[in-house]
Amino acid sequence: MDHKVHLGILLGFTLLSLIPEADAQRCPTTCRCPIGVIDCSDRGFTELPNVTRPGTSSQLSRVDFSNNILSVLNIDKLFEFIVGLQVDELDFSSNMIAEVEGTFDAADGKDYETLNLSRNAFTEFPRNIIPVNHARVRFIIDISYNSLTELTTEMFAVGDDMTLPGFQFIATNNMISVIHPQTFQGVDLLDSIVDLRFNNLMSLSEDFAPPRGVETLRISNNPWRCDCNLRWMINFSNRLVNFTEEDPPNCETPVSVRGRPIFQLQANDFACLPFRSGPIRQNFVNMDTFVVRCPVTADPPTFDLRWDVWLPSPNGADPIQLCFNSETVGFKGLQTNPRAAFRCTASNNAGSVSIALEVLYNGQQGLEVPEDPLVPIPTQC
């Protein structure tokens, strides 16, 4: 054999001998462990495997347990074989995890840059996945495609005045309908991205405090209900518009503003459904003239009002229906036949509400409002 070939083979074995063996030493049975990676994906694990050989490597780019059948993430057991290593990414996506045991603590070597918990079975956010004493320059949590329904108070407050630089919190495609006003209190999220798209967010409390230091807040593709309770969002003092410019949210309801960007609406576009604000019985005794008022209010206070009034027919036939567009309805000279039925309907951008009024005149009760409205007189409508 040519001496050059001998030299090449010798060089090859020499190079192989220089490759760190720590990953192989740490490699659980059935897993693959190329340099800097422990790949235990798609192995049918129901719990983390045991590894006892410590190895000598100092860094792992990825530990991958995705696409298994894990139901619990045991932090202590995970770091039994990677303790002391600087781990960039922990991938536990596409399992059945609903519980996390233990605590990530950088002081004990239990830390990471990226934690992927997407497509699992979480119904509540596991607060213990936020590392104590985190000191990395990047920090990513992906908990998308779970079943979270709310983000609770001080969810990220695992330490006093905690700072998470370069933080990305990805919680898309859950069922989140509630964000507590103080969810992001107790932590500074420097140059961070909070992604809450494709959830069930319809409203936010006016007390909601945006994350301190957040750069982008993604809240589009939610069924936002743009009524009077959401009007505060367009107030420039809360700066929400600045955080959502990259992907502005649109209204889902009411129909009158559906599809319109929230931050392009005017204050009066945020309307709540009119509601009853007074008694539905009105008494008039020994009076020739009386005025019936509709006991309705709304926010904003401007709305359209329609009256349907049924008066007895002089010849005893079906009642005569009149309709009016005014705030009040007045009558005069009904002594001979004072009985009547009244219904007012208030409408605005949010919809309409109808109220049947019970009117007593000289002690006689009015007619019942017919279930099937009579044909109104066109000249009166």
C-alpha distance (Angstrom), angle and dihedral (degrees) to the residues before:
residue distance angle dihedral
M1 . . .
D2 3.75 . .
H3 3.81 114.7 .
K4 3.82 89.1 -128.2
V5 3.82 89.4 59.1
H6 3.81 89.8 49.1
L7 3.78 88.8 50.3
G8 3.82 91.9 50.1
I9 3.80 93.3 50.6
L10 3.81 90.9 46.9
L11 3.80 90.8 49.4
G12 3.79 90.5 49.2
F13 3.80 92.7 52.9
T14 3.78 89.5 46.0
L15 3.81 92.1 54.0
L16 3.79 91.9 46.7
S17 3.77 89.3 52.4
L18 3.79 89.3 56.8
I19 3.84 94.1 56.0
P20 3.81 109.7 104.8
E21 3.80 111.9 -105.6
A22 3.78 95.6 -161.0
D23 3.77 94.0 98.7
A24 3.80 91.9 51.0
Q25 3.79 90.4 46.4
R26 3.78 90.5 52.7
C27 3.80 95.2 41.9
P28 3.81 113.0 120.2
T29 3.78 117.5 -134.7
T30 3.84 112.8 -81.8
C31 3.82 92.0 16.8
R32 3.78 128.2 110.7
C33 3.78 120.0 -127.5
P34 3.80 116.5 -173.3
I35 3.78 115.8 172.6
G36 3.80 111.5 -53.5
V37 3.82 94.3 -0.4
I38 3.79 136.8 93.9
D39 3.80 105.7 -164.0
C40 3.79 112.9 -170.3
S41 3.80 95.9 150.9
D42 3.82 122.3 138.1
R43 3.80 94.3 14.5
G44 3.81 101.2 121.8
F45 3.82 93.7 -116.6
T46 3.81 114.8 171.4
E47 3.81 91.0 -175.8
L48 3.79 136.6 12.3
P49 3.81 113.6 -78.7
N50 3.80 124.3 -119.1
V51 3.81 119.4 -106.7
T52 3.81 120.2 177.9
R53 3.81 106.9 172.7
P54 3.83 107.9 94.5
G55 3.83 101.2 -154.8
T56 3.78 125.4 -164.4
S57 3.82 106.0 -109.1
S58 3.78 117.4 121.0
Q59 3.80 102.9 -157.4
L60 3.82 141.4 37.8
S61 3.77 122.7 -168.6
R62 3.82 94.1 -161.3
V63 3.78 141.7 7.9
D64 3.80 106.9 -166.6
F65 3.81 123.3 -164.3
S66 3.80 95.7 150.9
N67 3.80 123.5 142.0
N68 3.79 97.1 26.5
I69 3.83 132.3 116.4
L70 3.80 99.0 -105.0
S71 3.80 114.9 150.2
V72 3.83 98.1 178.2
L73 3.80 130.1 41.6
N74 3.82 105.6 -146.4
I75 3.80 105.9 -163.9
D76 3.80 95.9 -170.5
K77 3.78 93.0 51.6
L78 3.79 91.1 45.9
F79 3.79 91.4 56.9
E80 3.78 95.0 44.6
F81 3.78 87.7 89.8
I82 3.79 101.1 27.1
V83 3.80 99.6 38.3
G84 3.78 112.2 136.1
L85 3.79 92.3 23.9
Q86 3.75 125.3 114.3
V87 3.80 103.3 -124.2
D88 3.78 119.7 -164.5
E89 3.81 102.8 -172.5
L90 3.80 133.6 20.7
D91 3.80 110.6 -169.0
F92 3.81 116.4 -165.8
S93 3.80 96.5 149.6
S94 3.80 123.1 143.4
N95 3.78 98.5 26.3
M96 3.82 131.3 112.6
I97 3.81 96.6 -105.5
A98 3.80 114.9 154.6
E99 3.81 99.7 154.2
V100 3.81 137.6 48.2
E101 3.81 120.7 -157.2
G102 3.80 123.6 -161.2
T103 3.79 130.8 10.6
F104 3.77 135.4 -82.4
D105 3.80 106.6 -127.4
A106 3.79 121.4 172.2
A107 3.81 89.8 -158.7
D108 3.83 87.7 65.2
G109 3.79 93.8 43.1
K110 3.81 92.6 -102.1
D111 3.78 102.3 128.2
Y112 3.79 141.6 114.1
E113 3.79 143.6 -177.3
T114 3.81 98.6 -138.2
L115 3.80 128.5 26.1
N116 3.80 115.4 -173.9
L117 3.81 112.8 -162.9
S118 3.79 96.6 153.0
R119 3.81 120.9 141.8
N120 3.78 97.1 23.5
A121 3.82 133.4 118.9
F122 3.82 104.3 -95.0
T123 3.80 115.7 146.0
E124 3.82 93.3 172.0
F125 3.79 129.6 37.7
P126 3.83 109.1 -103.4
R127 3.80 102.7 -131.7
N128 3.81 92.5 -166.2
I129 3.80 91.8 71.2
I130 3.81 88.7 75.9
P131 3.82 104.7 92.9
V132 3.78 118.6 -124.0
N133 3.83 112.4 -130.5
H134 3.79 91.1 12.4
A135 3.81 108.9 -176.3
R136 3.81 105.5 167.9
V137 3.81 120.7 119.1
R138 3.81 92.4 -128.8
F139 3.79 129.7 43.3
I140 3.80 125.3 -179.5
I141 3.81 129.6 175.6
D142 3.79 117.9 -177.1
I143 3.80 111.6 -170.5
S144 3.79 96.5 153.1
Y145 3.81 123.5 142.2
N146 3.79 95.4 32.5
S147 3.80 130.1 114.5
L148 3.80 102.2 -101.5
T149 3.81 111.7 153.0
E150 3.81 100.9 -177.1
L151 3.79 144.9 10.9
T152 3.79 106.4 -129.9
T153 3.78 132.7 -146.3
E154 3.80 119.1 -64.4
M155 3.79 91.1 -6.5
F156 3.79 93.2 166.6
A157 3.80 99.0 38.2
V158 3.80 99.3 111.9
G159 3.78 94.3 138.7
D160 3.79 141.9 15.1
D161 3.81 111.7 -72.7
M162 3.78 92.2 -16.0
T163 3.81 117.6 -165.6
L164 3.80 122.5 -154.0
P165 3.81 110.7 -174.7
G166 3.79 119.7 -160.1
F167 3.79 90.8 8.1
Q168 3.80 120.1 174.4
F169 3.79 116.7 -171.0
I170 3.80 111.4 -171.7
A171 3.81 114.6 -172.1
T172 3.79 101.1 150.4
N173 3.81 123.8 147.8
N174 3.78 97.6 26.6
M175 3.82 127.7 117.5
I176 3.81 97.3 -104.9
S177 3.79 110.7 157.6
V178 3.81 99.9 155.0
I179 3.80 131.1 53.3
H180 3.78 112.4 -176.3
P181 3.83 112.2 -129.8
Q182 3.81 89.9 -120.1
T183 3.80 99.1 42.0
F184 3.80 92.5 119.1
Q185 3.79 98.4 36.8
G186 3.81 119.8 123.1
V187 3.80 95.7 33.9
D188 3.79 138.4 80.3
L189 3.81 112.7 -141.8
L190 3.79 102.1 -163.2
D191 3.82 115.4 -157.0
S192 3.78 88.2 -16.3
I193 3.80 137.7 160.4
V194 3.81 122.9 -141.4
D195 3.81 111.5 -168.7
L196 3.82 116.3 -166.2
R197 3.80 100.1 154.4
F198 3.81 122.8 143.1
N199 3.79 97.6 28.1
N200 3.82 133.6 116.5
L201 3.80 99.0 -94.4
M202 3.79 110.7 149.2
S203 3.80 100.7 158.6
L204 3.80 144.6 3.1
S205 3.77 127.6 -142.7
E206 3.79 114.4 -109.0
D207 3.81 86.2 -125.3
F208 3.79 91.1 62.3
A209 3.80 110.7 130.2
P210 3.82 114.6 -153.4
P211 3.81 114.6 -131.2
R212 3.78 111.7 -83.4
G213 3.78 110.4 -109.8
V214 3.81 94.8 8.9
E215 3.79 114.7 154.3
T216 3.80 100.8 -170.2
L217 3.80 130.6 20.3
R218 3.81 111.4 -170.2
I219 3.79 111.2 -161.5
S220 3.80 102.3 145.5
N221 3.81 123.9 122.4
N222 3.78 92.4 46.7
P223 3.84 124.6 121.2
W224 3.81 94.8 -107.7
R225 3.81 114.2 -169.6
C226 3.79 103.5 -147.4
D227 3.80 99.3 -158.7
C228 3.78 130.4 131.8
N229 3.82 91.1 -74.3
L230 3.82 90.3 65.5
R231 3.81 96.7 46.3
W232 3.80 91.5 99.1
M233 3.81 90.8 68.7
I234 3.80 93.1 75.0
N235 3.79 91.4 56.2
F236 3.79 103.1 112.8
S237 3.79 91.2 -146.5
N238 3.81 91.4 75.2
R239 3.85 90.8 53.7
L240 3.81 93.7 -145.8
V241 3.78 89.6 133.1
N242 3.82 89.2 61.4
F243 3.80 92.9 55.6
T244 3.83 95.4 47.9
E245 3.81 101.9 45.2
E246 3.80 92.6 105.7
D247 3.82 93.1 59.3
P248 3.84 110.8 9.2
P249 3.82 118.0 -157.2
N250 3.82 121.8 -121.2
C251 3.79 131.8 -147.8
E252 3.79 120.3 -103.7
T253 3.81 97.7 -176.7
P254 2.99 148.7 66.7
V255 3.79 97.9 42.7
S256 3.80 91.0 -128.3
V257 3.84 91.4 68.5
R258 3.80 101.0 27.0
G259 3.79 112.7 144.0
R260 3.79 94.5 12.1
P261 3.83 119.1 125.7
I262 3.79 110.2 -105.2
F263 3.78 94.3 -134.0
Q264 3.81 92.9 53.2
L265 3.82 94.0 59.7
Q266 3.77 124.7 101.6
A267 3.80 122.0 -126.4
N268 3.82 94.3 -102.7
D269 3.80 90.8 52.6
F270 3.80 88.4 72.6
A271 3.80 99.5 79.8
C272 3.79 131.1 168.3
L273 3.78 122.2 -149.5
P274 3.83 112.4 -90.8
F275 3.79 113.6 -104.0
R276 3.80 138.5 -165.4
S277 3.78 113.0 -89.3
G278 3.80 104.1 172.8
P279 3.80 145.7 27.1
I280 3.79 119.9 -56.3
R281 3.84 93.0 -147.4
Q282 3.80 117.2 79.1
N283 3.82 122.2 -176.5
F284 3.80 127.3 -153.9
V285 3.82 117.9 177.9
N286 3.82 127.0 -174.4
M287 3.77 93.3 -13.2
D288 3.77 126.9 133.5
T289 3.84 92.8 -160.4
F290 3.78 129.4 37.5
V291 3.78 139.3 167.7
V292 3.81 124.3 -142.4
R293 3.82 116.4 -151.0
C294 3.79 125.4 -161.6
P295 3.86 109.1 -120.7
V296 3.81 95.1 -140.5
T297 3.79 136.3 119.5
A298 3.80 134.6 173.7
D299 3.79 144.2 -176.8
P300 3.00 112.3 -87.3
P301 3.83 88.8 33.8
T302 3.82 94.3 -133.2
F303 3.80 116.8 93.3
D304 3.79 140.8 142.9
L305 3.79 117.3 -98.9
R306 3.78 128.7 -158.3
W307 3.78 128.1 -175.7
D308 3.78 127.5 -154.8
V309 3.80 112.2 -167.4
W310 3.76 126.1 -176.9
L311 3.83 116.3 -157.0
P312 3.79 124.6 -173.1
S313 3.79 114.1 -99.9
P314 3.83 113.8 -115.5
N315 3.82 91.3 -131.1
G316 3.82 95.5 47.6
A317 3.79 96.0 -104.0
D318 3.81 125.1 129.4
P319 3.80 114.4 -46.2
I320 3.79 118.0 -86.8
Q321 3.80 114.1 -116.2
L322 3.77 122.1 -145.1
C323 3.78 126.8 179.7
F324 3.79 129.4 -156.9
N325 3.78 138.4 -178.2
S326 3.79 104.9 -143.0
E327 3.77 140.8 103.0
T328 3.80 93.0 -109.8
V329 3.79 139.7 20.6
G330 3.82 119.4 -140.9
F331 3.79 129.6 -165.8
K332 3.78 134.1 -168.9
G333 3.78 133.3 -172.9
L334 3.80 100.9 17.8
Q335 3.81 95.5 136.4
T336 3.76 93.2 114.9
N337 3.79 94.7 51.9
P338 3.77 111.0 7.7
R339 3.80 99.2 167.6
A340 3.80 118.0 111.5
A341 3.84 140.8 147.3
F342 3.80 123.9 -129.4
R343 3.80 133.6 -164.8
C344 3.80 125.6 173.3
T345 3.80 125.1 -164.9
A346 3.81 121.3 -161.4
S347 3.83 118.6 -163.1
N348 3.80 136.4 -176.4
N349 3.81 138.0 148.3
A350 3.80 90.9 -64.7
G351 3.80 95.8 55.1
S352 3.79 137.8 -93.0
V353 3.78 139.6 -70.9
S354 3.82 127.9 -160.7
I355 3.78 125.5 -153.0
A356 3.81 125.6 -167.9
L357 3.79 110.4 -145.9
E358 3.77 124.9 -148.5
V359 3.79 107.8 -142.8
L360 3.82 122.7 -169.6
Y361 3.81 117.2 -164.1
N362 3.80 118.4 -178.3
G363 3.78 88.4 -14.9
Q364 3.82 95.7 -56.9
Q365 3.80 120.0 122.1
G366 3.77 119.8 -126.8
L367 3.77 126.1 -117.7
E368 3.81 120.8 -81.0
V369 3.78 113.2 -101.7
P370 3.83 107.1 -106.5
E371 3.81 115.1 -114.1
D372 3.80 90.6 -138.3
P373 3.81 108.2 50.6
L374 3.77 115.1 -125.9
V375 3.77 120.4 -123.6
P376 3.81 106.1 -81.9
I377 3.77 122.0 -130.5
P378 3.85 102.9 -104.6
T379 3.78 95.5 -145.7
Q380 3.78 90.3 58.7
C381 3.85 97.7 49.7
